Amino acid sequence: MIKQYFKQIIQLWKSNPLFSLISVLATAFTIAFVMTLYMVYAFRTADMAPEINRSRTFYSGDGYSYLTKDRSNANRGMSKSVAEKIFGNLKNAETVSYIVNKGEGVGFVGTSPANREKRIVSPVDPDYFRIFRFDFLAGNPLTDEQFDAQSKVAVITDKLALGLFGGVDEAMGKTITIGFNDHRVVGVVKSVSSLFNKAYSDVWIVADKLSMDWGQEYSEGLRGMCRVVVLAKKGVSPGKLRAEIEENIKKLNDGLRDFTFELKMSSHPQASFFGDKIAHPARIIVILILILLVVPAINMSGLLSTQMKKRNEEIGVRKAYGASNGQVGRQLLFENLMLTLVGGVAGLLLSFAAVALFKNRLLADLMTVNASESFSLPASAFFNPWLFVLMLLFCLFINLLSAIVPVWNASRTTIIETIKGA
């Protein structure tokens, strides 16, 4: 029976090449779009070194302060002293890192003032390296002692070490110029793609406490250049951590004389897709996927209905030779199943090609640097076979569901009606 089904399918494809092609392409493009969309979301949100704790990581905004009475004298920024009042004793946080916004850390790096290039410089504290996991090829992360002493030391990437000193080992203990200050290299890490833009940098140095507490004489000491990265304790819900932070902000404001301070926190998915705007990327992705799946299914249902009407005479002949309604229905559904499977395989190949060829554009966001530069990423970073199987099965279900009504109508009509083309 199955062998006969395949013979009839081949004959159908030969006699109706346009319909078969449209069916295959509709499924292929649907699968390709859905898979690519989900892969982009998964790549930006899954726990993946060096951003190994994405699911538990939260980022602060710049902070915003203003005069309470009329909202005048408004300024962006948060001082480290204020940040410590909010984040210093969080019960639901495992680690808190106080850093300078990376945008403030872009500088010129080289072996001398005359031999420098513009690089990404990230002023951080030692806890930064406890939240993000880097592969140290030589040396060690910044230490608490170095941070407390405000030492002029630096951790650099192997690419920078190779460019400046000819190798990783050769860079250790050497001096590099960052801006107008000399720093001693105490660690070298393996370079990562700038697609991991929360952790990406060329150089990491000790965050300057004075810079983070800039403007203490203004706005009741609220202003500064500090940002915070918070690693929630395992098992703590985002809502519980946010509630504790909001309570601490309320306590801070209760102690201020004239000013009000506001601060937004973003989870890693929110920060990766929408900056500091509060949104729910997972919900948006699910809605987009449903639209991509359902809309083509509706269109295919109409196309199948039209195709069934064209095949009325063929169905009537089969019934005249003894085919039952069940046999006709199973044959038509099997034909649709095969078209969907072919389209699904083509869609998988298209999604592979899209991510492999355009990963630097698809996976980048507004904060990614060197997006046009080619990076080698492991297949596991954006390919999950179970995900592909699940989406293919779902697409098969939707396509078969859209075929049930026209196939049912075609199989239930009488021989006389089908032969007449009613």
N, C-alpha and C positions, 0 to 999 in steps of 0.2 A: 504493500500500500504506500509506504513512504517513498519507495523508488518511483512509483507512478506519480506521486505528488511532485517529486523533483522534475520529472520529465514534463509535466504540465506547467510547472513554474518556468522552466527554460523556454517552453513554447510561448508562454505568456509574455516573457520579457522580449522575445523576438518579435512578437506581433504587436506589442505595445511598448516600444522602447522609450517614448517620451514620458509616459506615466511612470514607468519603472525608474527612469533617471531622476525625475522630480521627487519620487518617494525616497530614493536613496540619498539624494542631495539634501532634502529637507531634514532627514534624520541625522545625516553626517554633520551638517552645519549646527544643528541644535546641540548634538553631543559635544562638538568642538567648542562652541561658545560656553556651554555650561562647564565643561571640564576646565577650560582656560580660566574662566572667572573664579571657579572654586580653587584652582591651583594658586592663583594670585593671592586670594584671601588666606589660604593655608600657609603659603610661604611667608606672608607678612605677620602671621599671628602664632604659628606653631613654635614651641620651645626648640630653639636651634642655636648651637654655639656660633658666635660668642654670646648671643642674646638668649641664653639657655633658660632663663626664668621669665620669659614673656608672659606666661599665664598668671604670674604673680607680681608683675612689675607695674608700678604706677609712676607717672611723671607729673610734676607740678608745672603750672604756667609761670609767667613772670611775676604775677602778683599785681595788685592794683589798689592804690590808696587815694583818698580824697577827704576834704573837709566835710564832716557829717552834716553841718547846718545847711549848706547849699551846693554840695558836690563840686565845689571849686577846688583849685590847687590840686588837680588830679595828676597822678604820676604812675607810670608803670615801674615795676621792680620790687624786689624783696631782699631785705638784708639777712645775713646769716643768723644774726642774733634773734630776729623775728622767726626765721625758719626753725631754729632750735626750740623756741617756745611752742611751736605748733607740732613739730615732728620729733622732738628730743626724747619723749617718754611714751611713745606709742605702744600700747599693750599688744596690738594686733600686727605689728611690724617686726620682721626678723632683722632687717638691715635698712639703714637710712644713709644715703650718700648725699653730701652737699657739694655741688659743683658750680662752675661758672658756665653760663649758656655757651654752647659750642660756637654760636655765631659771633660771640665776643672773643673767641680764641683763635681766629684765623690770623696767622702771622707769617713772618719770613724766617725760614730755618736754613742753616748752613753751617759750614765749618769756620766761617769768619764773616764779618760784616760785608765784605766784598764778594763773598761767594754764597749767596742765599737764594732760595726759591720760596714761593708762597706755598704753605702747607696748612693742613688742618691741625690745630693745636688745641687740646682739650685740657683745661685746668680742672683737676679732680682731687678727691681725697682717697685714702686707702680703701674705704668701703666700696668704692666704685668697682674695684677688682674682685670684690666678694659677690657682687651682683652679676657682673658680666664675666664670662669665662674665656680667657685668652690662652693660647698655646705659647708658653714662654720657651723660646729657643735658647736663651741665655739670661742670666741674672734673675731678678725677682721683681714683684710689683712694688709700688710705693708703700712705705711703712708708716705706721702711726708716729714713730719718732721723727721721720723726715717731715711729716705734715706739721707736727707740733713745732719743729724748729724752722719751718718754712724754708727747707733746703732747696737749693737750685739743682735739682736732679730731674732726669727725664727717662721715660720708657718710650722706645721708638719701634717702628716696624722693621722687619727684615729687608723690605724693599728700600727703605730709607737708609738703613745700615749699609746695604750693598752699594747704593748710589754715593754715599758720602765717604765710606771707609773701605769699601771693597769686600766686606763680609760681616757676618754676625759677630764672630769672636773678636774681630778687629775693632768693632765699635765699642765694646765694653770698656768702661772707664774713660773713654774719650770725651772731649768737650765739644758741644755744639752750641751755636749762637741762635737764640730764639728772641727775635726782636732786638733789644739792646743788652740782653743778659746772657751770660754763659751758663750752661747747664751740663752736668756730668751724666753720661749715659749709665744707668744702673740696671736696665733690662731691655731685652729685644723680644718682640712677639711676632708670631707669624701673621702676615697681612691677611685681612679679611676683605670681602667685597664691600664696596660702599653701599650696596643694597641693604646691608645691616647698618642703617645710618644712625641708629641710637648708640651703637658701640663704635662705629667707624671713626678712625682718626689716624693721623700720621705720627703724632707725638702726644704723650700724656705727661703733664707736669703737675707739680703741687699747686693746688688752687690758692690764690693769694687771699688771705683773710681780710686784708684792708679793702681789696676790690669788692669782695662779697658784702662788706659792711659799708660801702660807699654812701656818703650823704647822711651820716648819723645825726647831724645837726638839723636836718630837715625832716618834716613830716613825722615827728616823734620817733625817729630812728627806723621807720618802716622801709625806706628806700635802700636798694642795694642791687647787686648783680648776681645774687644767689638763686640757684634752682635746686630742686630736690628730686632724687630718684628713690622710691620706696619699694622694698621687697616685702610683700605680705607674708605672714606666717602660713605654713601649709595648713590647708583646711579652713582658712579664714575667708569668708565671702567678701567680695568687693564692697557690697553695701555696708557691711560691718566696719570695714576699714575707713570708708568714706565718712560714715557717721562719727567715728572717733575724731577724724581730722576736722570735720565741721564743728564739732563741739569745742575743740581746742581753738579754732578760729574765733568762735563766739566768746570764749573766755578772754582771748587776746583783745577783742574789740571792747569788751566790758571794762578793761583796764586802761583804755586809751582816753585821753581828755577830749581832743577835738577831731580826731581823724577816725575813719573807718577803713578797714583793710579787707580786701576780697581776694580769693585765690581759687582757681579751678584745678582740679585733678583729672588726669586722663589715664585710662588703662592703656596697655600697649596697643590693642587693636584701634582704639579711638585715636591715639596719638599717631598711628601709622596711616590712617585713612582721612582723618578730619582735623588734625592739629589739636588745638585745645577746645574744640567745639564738642559739646556733649551729644553723642549719637551712639547708636548701637549697630556697628558694622555687620554683625552676624544676621540680625533681622533684615537689614537692607539686602544682603547677599542672598538670603533665602527668598525674599520677594522677587528679586531679579531672576533667580533660577526658576522659580515657579512660572514667571511670565515667559521666560525663554522656552519652557517645556510645554505649557498649556496652549499658548497662542499658535505655535505650529501644529499642535494636535488638532485644534479646531479647524484650521485650514485643511489639514489632511483629511479630516472627516468629511468635509464638503467635497474634496477631490475624489475620495473613495465612493461617495454617493453617486457622483456623476459617472465614475468608472463602472459601478455596478449596473447602472441603467444601460450603459453601452453593451454590457455582457449579458443582458437578459435572454437573448436568443440562445447563447451558448449554455446558459444555466437551464433553459427549457429543454434543450436537446439532451443534456445529462439526465434530467428527470425523466424524460421520455424513455431513456434506456435503463431506467430503474434506480437511479441515484436517489437516495433519501434526502430529506431536508438536513439531517445531521451530517451526512457525508458532504453535501454541498457547502454547508457552513464551515466544517472543519477544513475543507480544501481552501476556501477563501481566506480563512484566518491563518492557515499555514503559509499561504502566499504572502500575506502581509507580514507575518513573522520573519520570513526569509528576507524580504526587502528591508525590514527594520534592522536585522542582524548585519546585513551587508553595509547599510548606512552607518550602523553603530561602529563597526570596525573602521570604516573610512573616517568617521568622526574622531576616533581615538588617535589614528595616525595624524590627522590634521592638528589635533591639540598638542601632540608630541612635537610636531614640526613648529607650531606657533611658539611654544615655550622655548624650544631649543634655539630657534633662529632669532626670536625677539625678546628673550628673557630680560635683557637689560632695560628695555623700554617698558615691558609689561609689569615687571616687578619693582621698578623704581617709583618713588613718590616725589613730592615737591622738594624734600630735603636731601635727596640723593645727589651726591657729587659724582662727576665722571660717569654719568649714566651711559654715555656712548662707548665707554671703555669696555672691552670684553673681559668677562670674569668666568673662571671655571667653577661651576657649581656641581656638586654631586647630584646624581639623578634622584636620590632619596630626598633631596631638598624640595623637590616639586612634583614628585611622582609617587602616588600611593595606589598600588594595584587594586586594593579593596575598594577604594573610592571609585575607580573607573568601573569596576564590576557593578557596584551599587547604582551608579548613575545610568549605566547601560540597561540594567534590569528595570529601573524606574522608567526610562524612556521606552523600553519595550512594553511595559504595562500601560503607559499613557497611549502609545500608538495602537496597541491592541484594543484598548478601551474605546478609542475613537473609531475603530473599525467594527465594533460589535453591532451598532445600530444599522449601518448600511448592509452589513453581511446578514444580519437577522432579517431585514426586510427582503433582501434578495432571495434568501433561502426559503422564506415562508410564502412567497407568491406561487400561484398555481401554474401548471404547465401552460395552459391556454394564455394566461396573462403574460408570462415571460416570452412566449413565442411571438405574441402580438406586439411586444415591446412596451406594455403598459407600465 
